[in-house]
Structure formats: C-alpha cells, structure tokens
Amino acid sequence: MALAPSTPLAPDPDLQTGLQYIRAGWFDRAEPHFRSALGRHGERPDILHFLAVCLSQRGALAEAEGLWRKALAKDPSEPLLSYNLALVARRQGRLDEAARRLRDTLRRQPEHFEARVALASVHMDQARYAAAERELAELVAKLDVAIQEGAAVKPLQARARNMMGYALYRLGRNEEAIDVLDMALVDAEDDGPRRAQILGDRALALGALGHHEEAFAAVQQALELAPDSAALHHVVGFLLHFAGQSAEAIEPLQRALELDPGFAAAMKTLALAQAAAGNDDDVVSLLQRALQASPGDRDAVLQLSLHHLERNRFGDALAVLAPYLGEAPNDARALNNQGLALRGLGRFDEARRALKRASRVLPDDPFVLTNLGRVLLDLERATEARPLHEKALKSLPGDSRLLAHYGACLAALGEYDKAQETLDAALAADPNNEEALDARLNLPA
C-alpha cells in the first residue's frame, strides 16, 4: 500500500498506537490517536485514510467519505482509496458510482481480488447478473493461477464460485450453476457457514430444474450447518411456494423474518405465499414494509402494483408506481403496470403513452405489445392494434390471454369467424378465461 508521506519521517507514536488498535479491531480507541496525528502532520493521505476507516466503522459514512476524497485528491494513484470510496458509495445506495470507482481501482491494480468481488456484488445489487458472472469468471481464473503459485486464497475462491453459481442460477443456467457450486463446496473445505450458503444456492438451482426432493435435501443439509440462518429458512419457503405448497411456505418464511426482520427478499416471497392463501392485508403490509426499507426496490414495486391491479385497485397501483417511475422513468415493466392502471381508470390516452414508452424499451415483449393493442382497441383504433397482437402471439402462440385479446380485436374489425376461432383456442388453453368467455358470448349469432 502506498499512502506514505512524501518524505520519510520519524515514527509517530500516535500512528503506531492507532495502527495497533486497528489491527486488534478497536477502532474507537484508534480514532483519537489518528486525530492527534492529523493535528501535528496535516492532511497526509495515510492519516486521512486510517481516520476514515475508524469513522466508517462507527457509521459516520459521510465524514469518512469526505476524508477519503481528500486523501484521493492528494494521492490519486492509490487504488485502496478509490476502493474504499466505492464501498462507502455502495453502502449509501449509490451503485453506479460504486461500480465506476471499483472499475477505476481495477484499472490501477488488476489483481485487487476484493475489488472484483465487490464489483460483481454491485452488479448483483443492480440485477445485472450477466455482468456479475463475467467479472466472477475472470476472478476465478485469476485465483486458480494464484492458488497454483501457492497463494492462500482458497476461501476467496470458494466465495467467488459461490457468487458465480448464484449468478448463473439467476440467469436460468441452472445446470452450469450446480457444477460451479459443486466446485465451490470443494474450495470451502470445512468452512461451515460458507458450505451452508453454497448448499442453499445449490438447492435453489435444483428447485428451478424441478428436482424438488434433491433441493429440499440440500437445504436441510445446509440448515444442519447453520440452523439460525434467515437466508436458508427463506430458501425453504421459496422452494415450497414455487413447488405449489404455498401454505407450507408461510412458516419458514415467517421464521426467516423473525431471525432478520429487515430481510426484504423474505418479505416479498412471504407476500407471494400469502397472496396464494388469499391473505390480502398481509400481502400489502409485507410489500409496504419492503418499500419502507428500500423505496427503490424494483421487485417490491412491481409485485405490489401488480397485486393491486389484479384486484382492480388501479389508483393504489398508480400510487405505488409514481415515486419509482420518478427515479426510473424508462423501466418498461413499471410503465407496463402504469399503463394497465391508467386503462383500468379509463384514462386511455395516458395509458397509450405509458405503454408506447414501454414498447420502445422492450419492442418485442408480448405482454407490452398486447396491452398496447388493448388500449388502442379502447380508443377504437383496432386496425393499429391488430399487428401488435399478431406480433405478441409469435412469441407466445398458445397463450390464452394473448389469444383472447386478439380475438376481441378481430371481433372489433368485424372478422367474426376468425374471432370465434381465436377465442375458442383461448378457451381450449384456459376454460376459465373470463375475457375470452365474454368476448365469445358477445359475437353475433
């Protein structure tokens, strides 16, 4: 590490004592020594850095950030300073800045392994799993070389492969994920907490492949290693819900929240399970809690707005979406939900504008296309709606919902025979499709 004064100085007793306290983890005791050294030697980058470390440990992030910025201005080639500024930015939710500073750190020090792990973590925070997987694949390759050269980085390799396996799972590449997680288990050796996390992620990939028995066996093995892990209880509930056992999922998800009351992912999964059980008040309360903890939580915004839409609470859906779209105006999924809410309120021109914006971001998304087509039909522009429905059906040719929307459009165009054929196909795919039933009954005899 650089962070040295430009000219050699005699050892400073405050600096020596402060560093000893930092190594022992006693940051509160170290802080006054670094403040004393700062008063004597001025704003040297090394003193600013160590004082910032102490401040960040007690949660004074803004003050720590200011000191690291001063240090970086004085020593712009020191990667440790940009790395620490990145960590502060991430803790404060400024993910784009964190990613930029981490890339800057890696340009200055390509072998800064922790910076690459942190960059992959930021990508995951942003749901950019392909970018995270690329960073982790590069890191794993570098760590393999380091291990062959005798470096003691096996724990970091286990962590990197664990993260890479999870990224692959989120990308839907579940068989690859399992292979990588199996290698992570070997790297983890006898590290119980790491093995538990790897087994939990492996269970998720197995569940996604439909191997439910193996998935539950893996997560139970993980719980034996870490019985009080909120994340693992969440995995149990998640697997149960998506295996069609929502009622059974509620207890482990509630246990996850007992262990970690701020666990947003568990709140969202429990909301799904409670929705399946018909517990509307619980669903809304859980998702509102998630949004209070993190107002920009995209998944919670989409989940809660969709929940309101499904219950025809269109004004409530708009209220959930408005602040989020103020921060992310080009989120196509949120725009799609906004369009549906506006349509439900009869505000068809506004709905068309929202869905048109969504279609510019996701021009081939079948649901954005069909929803835009439905609004155009509301506006008596069935001729413009028709190609949108046809394009949507090319992506999902047998989808009952898309067939019903297309059938209604054909009926509006007076093509009754084709409309009947299309609506019959919709009902064959889902006999309970109420829109298709209504449209079918309204066709001329």
Secondary structure, DSSP 8 states (H G I E B T S, - for coil): -----SS-----HHHHHHHHHHHTT-HHHHHHHHHHHHHHH-S-HHHHHHHHHHHHHTT-HHHHHHHHHHHHHH-TT-HHHHHHHHHHHHHTT-HHHHHHHHHHHHHH-TT-HHHHHHHHHHHHHTT-HHHHHHHHHHHHHHHHHHHHTT---HHHHHHHHHHHHHHHHHTT-HHHHHHHHHHHHHHHTT-HHHHHHHHHHHHHHHHHTT-HHHHHHHHHHHHHH-TT-HHHHHHHHHHHHHTT-HHHHHHHHHHHHHH-TT-HHHHHHHHHHHHHTT-HHHHHHHHHHHHHH-TT-HHHHHHHHHHHHHTT-HHHHHHHHHHHHHH-TT-HHHHHHHHHHHHHTT-HHHHHHHHHHHHHHSTT-HHHHHHHHHHHHHTT-HHHHHHHHHHHHHHSTT-HHHHHHHHHHHHHTT-HHHHHHHHHHHHHH-TT-HHHHHHHHTS--
